[in-house]
Amino acid sequence: GVGVDGPTPDALSTKCWMYFPEDEIPFYRATVFSNYSQWNVSQPGQQWSLMCEVSESIHRPVDADSIAQACVTGLRRSGLLQADHEVCSLWHRRLPKGYPTPFLDRDATLDAVEPALRERGIYTRGRFGGWKYEVSNQDHSLMQGVECIDHLLEGTPELTWFDPVTVNRR
């Protein structure tokens, strides 16, 4: 997290998040966090904030001691932070597990595991329960819960979890 003194720049006042595939930028997504709530800074109206998300793997290790400053450098390099923007706070948190990572045998694995769990009354749904990144946004996760309950009570199909291609065409 990067806190910045001054008002949110006009060019960023309506932005939510932006993606950065460039190798020289250490984060893959930057979010204008203060646009979600004025209370995401300590002095509303006098500060704004950005959140940078950095992926990490054995193929792309991250130095926890320097990543926050590397993100500030990346924000300046990308143009989100200008030379006259003064950073007033930095916050860093490493989450060892962030997203379910799709893999080639995922569907075959889920096809074997999900029915076995369901037979035991366990319904794995949502971003981390379903392991289906293609239907793991907040709206999808909520619908998975609604559809699971509807299925249990009324026998209706769970379209979001079992048929993500159809759901995403809507």
N, C-alpha and C positions, 0 to 999 in steps of 0.2 A: 504494500500500500504506500502511496506517495501523496503526502499532503502538500498543497501549494498555496502560498499567500496570494491574495488578490481574487478578483471575480473570475468565474469560468469564462474562458475565451468564447467569443460569439460562435466561432467555427465548431466548438465542441458542446455548445449549450443544448443541442437537441440529440446528441449522440448517446448511444448505449454502449456498444462495444465494437471494437475494430480488430481485425485479424492481421497478423504480420508473419508471412511465411519466409521472410528474408533471413539468411544465415547470420547476418551481422546484428540482428535484433534478438536479444536473449528470450523474449517472451513471445508466445504465439497469439495472445489476446490481451488487449488493454481495454478496460472498462472505465468510463467516466462515472465513478462510484457516487460522487456527490449529486449526480443527476437523478439518482433513485430517491434520495432524501436529503434535504438540507442539513439533517442531523448527522450525516456521515462525515462531517468535519467539526472541529471544536469551536469554530467561530463562523456560523452560517452567514453567508453574504460577503464575508471577508476572505474566504478560503474555498478551495475546491480540491477534489481528490481523484486519483486514478488508482486502479487496481490492475496489476500485471500478473498474468498467469504464465508460469514457466513449466514446461514438461521436463521430465527427468526419466532416464532409463539407464541400463548398463551401457547402452550405446551412446548416450548423451548425458554424462554425469554433470551435476550442478554443484558448484562450490557455495555452500550455505553461508559462508562468511563474507562473500563478495557479491552475491546475487542481487541484493537490494540496490547497491550502487551501480551494478551493471545494468539494472533496469532503468535507473535514472539516465545513464548514458544512452541507452537504447531509446528512451522517450525523447531525449534531445535529438538524437540522430534521426528519428522518425518524423520530427517536427511537432509532436504533441506538446513537448515542453520547449518553449523559446528561451533564448539567452537571458531575457529579463524576468523569467519566471523563477521565483525563489522557493526552493523546496524547504518546507518548515517541519516536516516529519516523515519518517520512514518506518514502516512496519513490515515484518517478514514472518511468515508462518509456513512451515513445510508440512504438507499432508501426505503421508506415505501412500495412501490409496485415494485417488481422486475420481477416476472413472473406470467402469468395467472396460477392459480392453478386448475388442473383438479379435478373434483368431480363426484360422481356417476351419477348424473342426468344431467351432462353437455350436452351430445348429444341430449337428449330430449329437454332440454332448448334451445339449438342452433337450433334444428329443428323447434321450434315455433318462436323464435325471428328473425332468419336470413331472412325468407321469408317476414315477416312483415316489416322489415327494407328495404329489397330489393324493395318492392312495393313502398316505399317512396324515392327510388333513393339512398339509403344508402348501401354501400357495405363495410362490416367490414372484412378486410383482414389483414394479417401480424401477427406478434407475439402477439400484444396486441389487435388487432381488431378481429382476428379470434378465439382466445381462444383455438386453437388446438396445444398444445405443441408438439405433434408428427410431426407436419409440421411447426415449427416456427423458424428453423435456418435461418440464413441470406439468404441462397440460396432458401429455401422454401418461405420465405417472399417475396423475389424479384419475384419469379415465380407466386405467388398469385396475385401480382400487374399486371404482364404481362398478365396472363390468364384472369384476370378480365377485363382489357382493350380489349383484343382480343374478349372476350365474348360480351362486349358491342358493339364493332364495327362489329364483324363478326359472332356472335352467336355460337362461338366454346365453348366446355365444359371447365369448370374450374376444371381440374383433381386434382390439388394439394389440394385445399380446400375441395372439395366434395368427393374425393376418396384417402385419405392419405395412405391407405394400399397399393393400387396399385402403387402409386408414390414412396413409400419407398422400394418397391421390385425392382425398376429399378437399 
